[in-house]
Amino acid sequence: MALRQVQEWNGEEERINKETGELSASGDLSICVEVKAERVEGTCGDPQPLHELREQLQQLEIHSAWSSDHSADHATSERLLKVITLYIQVCEHGVRAERLDLTGFAALTAEAVIANIHNKLLERPAEEAREEVVQFFQRQEEKTDHDTEDSPGWLLLKSLSLLTADSLDIWSCIKPDLSAALVKCLYLLVCLPAWQENTTREETFQELLTQVLLQLCRQPVYVERLVETQELQCLIIGLTSFWDQTSASWRNQASRVLRAVSAALTGSTVPTLLGKSCVGICIQNLLLVSEDVSGPSLAEVAVAVFSFIRDTYPFNPALFMEFDSHDGYKALEIILKRCEEGVSEDQFQPVEELLALVASFTMFGNAELKVALCVTNPQPPGFKFDSALTKGSAIKNLPAFHLLQNSFLRSQDSRLCCQILHTLQSIWEWDPANFFLLEWTVQLPAAVHTHFFSLLEMVVFQLNYIPHESLRVVHGVLKQSWSGTVAAGVAGLEFGVAALNSFYRMMVHSSLLVEVLSDWGLLQLLLGELRRRAKILRKAGVVSAPQRDCQQGAHAEDRERLLTTCMLKVVSVLTLRSVKNTVSVRDCGMVPYIKIFLDVDEYRGHTLSVLEQLAEINPEEFMSTAIGALCSSTRQEHALKQDLLQSMLRVLESPNSWDAFRRVGGFTGLLSLVTDMEGALSNPPQAEVWRSMGQERVLNFILLTLHILATAVHLHTVNAYHFQTEGFYERLAEALLQSGCFQTEDSELWKWDENKSPQTAGENKSPRTSFHKFVELAEAPLDASSPQFQRSLPVTLRTCIRLLSYLSQFATGTCSAVELNLRLWNEDKHDLEKETQNFPYDALTSSPECVEDTQQRSRNAASSISTVCSESQYRFTCDQVIFHPGALRVIVTLLPSAFTPEDPQLSMELQLSLADHIQAMVKSERNRQIMCEGGLVSTLLTHCRRILLASNHPLHLPVTRVLEKLSSQAITHSDL
């Protein structure tokens, strides 16, 4: 029976410890079931199985102690199997037996496995021995409907897997011979064919056997014994030869075990393998392998066998020297060639591991290769390579690298090429010197563009180096694709998009690269292609990407549009970083063609960026284009208007654009926009287009228009004089009155008690809410936590407050784009600074030259007109100098109309606070003089006539005080 060999294996005389009652022997077979006095903690589930296991262990101990002859062998075996079965049940039910001392039980189980394997393999042919192993370890099928009887071998193996995964104390009592016995079984199972085609028998214990071996490999003593066995050496060699006999599943299990043995390095590993010439024989077998063996299968075996070379090299390079002298690289090349034919995703893991193994071989050699630096100029000023400053991971083995490079050049499989690129990137990241040792130029295969360009960007960003040859190849492929020399198709479109996006990111990082690519003719290449596409677009008309019937055609069209977008993006950065390129765009006559792309939403952002650069050369042409497009666009094209206005605002930061804005009719054009929005701010808006936009967007659009007017007026005295004398303030006031938020009815707005004096009306509302408080409430976000007073503020009145607040800032020259809080739906589309914030490497911060250049050439969105007071306090400071009296005249014109029938009382409070605000603004003598010269007295007499005539009107006193202050300063004969 199963335990008969246990007694024979352990032939030394047994003895009984009379103090403890335990059986002791030289084989450490005593089963100590000492149970701690403490209560078993950490158990889960029913504790009954644990108590039963404890009792069974005690019975097994007593029985083993008195079984001194072979007659009781069968009974001992039965008791051991019963304990094993119960132990497995306890573990499977989640009950923790860590309080039990299982060392003796583990030793007895291991001895039983060793003895049974020894008995079944003894003096048997290999094929018969293999069948014996399968029958011993296989799990039995159901014999009855109610009972299942597992084989003793499976139970022993299962218990070993649980025991070796448990406490470290178990390892001390298991003999090292266990690993040797199990690897003998593994050799037979891997290298010999099965007698029967039914593989389900072997699947019942396949993973279990592997698991036990992997757990044994955690301890060096078992690995040491395992390496010494002849079967392990035969297993290593057999993996590379018996392709027609081994199954893929057993080959995979053997590979796992060999890699575990290799990782658990011992002192005898290298001498043992060298003594049997295992590496050399394996290489010869791989060189002669038949053509029907797949690449992934070969890769799996190569990784398992040659892992011994990688893991032992730091301590003993002998195996690597044997590999090098036996054409090992040729064997790896054969494997890679078979993988180049195409590998499915589910079989690609061995190929990935093989590439990593080859990459590690590039570090093996006698000495680091010396870098003979031959740099193609120009290079960035910060570029400097000192071979003495390498990280110590420089390449020593060029043949290994050539395996990767040549495979990349041969293969047309995108998955393999991508993985090779990842491997090369890791080699470059180990040490920057590796790039200069291995710089190469390649023909770019399809579908790996993203990975290839990420590699180029890593070189530019991290090494601060421009790889001229590689970039020339990319430029040449683009030129051939667009000139029709080679067929483009979808692959050509994908490559063009990837290449241009990569160029864009690299040029934003390095202005020197802009010059290099411009010298190669990239700008002219792009302009020629854009001219062709603009003609097609103009002929076909603007297409807003409707639903298309043909899915393939739709995809191709989308890729074409994306490619056009990328072209415009690259042209924009070429002109942004170089005035020379901007002049070239103009001299090539491209301006009319560039304008065509304005009508397409996805092209507009980069098109405007190009036009903005051209505005530095000819601002009148830009202003004329922008104003013309604004005036000719329909109400539905609000996105186009929005983008044009933002672009105009950026251009106005340049002084040479101020006169151009006035000369092309910028004031008239923008005021026509406001006039065209009649009723847009009413609640609800009058036209469907305004309702679809939403009142917040409409208001922000008007505020942006007012901000451009204020910027043009404030930055240039000639513009300010023109705006004042040509009646634009009056036209602005009239346009705002018709916008819908101001009350324009002729009927009396206020119903007050004629018997009440103004003072009484004011006393009832004391203390009065200031205008600045109204502004805070109107601009604060409205939510459930907002004060009741804020939530009760009508929508139209809130809109009036925000417009009046901005006009107040306009008058004092304190408005800025930041304070506008423009929550616009397209404010970050195609924005250069936004796109450069998410580089894979810290591009803009790693290059001082780049940062300096960006500061000189890129435009800042901050306003240039906040020159009077700080941004944080302008609304609370009422003694600022009034720069533009016309804006205050607009406020006075709107004062009587700042009213809503929804809440007349609140409207009166707002008007009173606004009147007080106007009174505070003309408090200083200087401001009174400015406003008298600006015609505020005439505005008061014209638009506040009813208020001045009605002595009991709530606004009579504050308006009269303003009039008195101004009249005491100066008054014209006609006003008097």
Beta strands, then each sheet from edge to edge (+ up, - down):
strand 1: 15-16
strand 2: 23-24
sheet 1: 1+ 2-
end
